[in-house]
């Protein structure tokens, strides 16, 4: 099965929607970093089962977009939402976590207090298949 990815325009649309709902300004301050994240995710998770491939790619979306700081506002929210949309597009959901846990994880990523391995493990703990 082929994996569906979130492209550049998709990320911008997700970001615009977050800005519309949460406030802030829609300003891309580093196009190159965002393009790096979206290009690099394509190379992640080869030769493994679909669920592991999706875990690897979702963790990279979260990690890279959060740290790339491509936007003026809402980088952490955008990073998480891109990964969530990616997982849903591939037949998975994240369940069993609350907002406080997610916010804590995203802050810890942005301050480099946790590793990408921790993000993978968190996703592995919360991922559920929605494909029947």
C-alpha positions in Angstrom: 0.0 0.0 0.0 1.2 3.4 -0.9 1.5 6.1 1.8 -0.3 9.4 1.3 1.7 12.4 2.4 0.8 16.0 3.2 2.2 18.3 0.6 3.4 21.9 0.9 0.0 23.4 -0.1 -1.7 21.1 2.4 0.5 22.2 5.2 -0.2 25.9 4.4 -4.0 25.2 4.4 -3.7 23.4 7.8 -1.7 26.4 9.1 -4.2 28.9 7.8 -7.1 27.1 9.4 -5.3 27.0 12.8 -4.5 30.7 12.5 -8.2 31.4 11.6 -9.4 29.5 14.7 -6.7 30.3 17.2 -5.5 33.8 16.2 -2.1 35.0 15.1 -0.7 36.0 11.7 -0.3 33.8 8.7 3.3 34.4 7.8 5.8 31.9 6.4 9.2 33.0 7.7 11.3 30.1 6.4 10.1 28.4 3.3 13.3 26.4 3.0 13.0 24.7 6.4 9.4 23.7 5.7 10.3 22.3 2.2 13.2 20.4 3.9 10.8 18.7 6.3 8.3 17.8 3.6 11.0 16.4 1.3 12.8 14.5 4.0 9.7 12.8 5.3 9.5 11.0 2.0 12.7 9.1 2.8 11.5 7.8 6.2 10.2 4.4 7.0 11.1 2.3 4.0 10.9 -1.5 4.2 8.8 -1.7 7.3 5.1 -2.5 7.9 2.6 0.3 7.1 1.9 1.1 10.7 5.6 1.5 11.5 6.1 3.5 8.4 3.3 5.9 9.4 4.6 6.1 13.0 8.1 7.1 11.7 6.7 9.6 9.2 4.2 11.2 11.7 7.0 11.6 14.3 9.2 13.3 11.7 6.4 15.6 10.7 5.9 16.6 14.3 9.6 16.9 15.1 10.8 18.6 12.0 7.9 21.1 11.5 8.0 22.0 15.2 11.7 22.7 15.2 11.9 24.2 11.7 9.9 27.2 12.9 8.7 28.0 9.4 5.8 30.1 10.6 5.6 33.3 12.6 2.8 31.8 14.8 1.4 28.3 15.7 4.4 26.1 14.7 3.7 23.5 17.3 0.0 23.3 16.6 0.7 23.1 12.9 3.2 20.3 13.4 0.9 18.2 15.4 -2.1 18.8 13.1 -0.1 17.9 10.0 0.9 14.6 11.6 -2.7 14.0 12.6 -4.0 14.6 9.1 -1.3 12.4 7.7 -2.3 9.5 10.0 -6.0 9.9 9.2 -5.2 9.9 5.4 -3.4 6.6 5.9 -6.1 4.9 8.0 -4.9 5.7 11.5 -5.9 7.9 14.4 -4.3 9.0 17.7 -6.5 8.1 20.7 -6.2 8.1 24.4 -4.3 11.3 25.0 -5.5 14.6 26.3 -4.7 18.1 25.3 -2.5 18.7 28.3 -0.3 15.7 27.4 0.0 16.8 23.8 0.8 20.4 24.7 3.5 19.2 27.1 5.0 17.0 24.4 5.1 19.8 21.9 6.7 22.2 24.3 9.3 19.6 25.2 10.0 19.1 21.5 10.4 22.8 20.9 12.8 23.2 23.8 14.7 20.0 22.7 13.9 18.3 26.0 12.8 15.1 24.4 14.1 13.1 21.4 12.4 12.1 18.2 12.5 8.5 19.7 10.2 9.7 22.5 7.8 11.1 19.9 7.8 7.8 18.0 7.1 6.0 21.3 4.3 8.4 22.1 2.7 7.9 18.7 3.1 4.1 19.0 1.3 4.2 22.4 -1.7 6.2 20.9 -2.0 5.1 17.3 -5.1 3.0 16.4 -6.2 1.7 13.0 -9.5 3.0 11.7 -9.5 0.8 8.6 -11.9 -2.1 8.8 
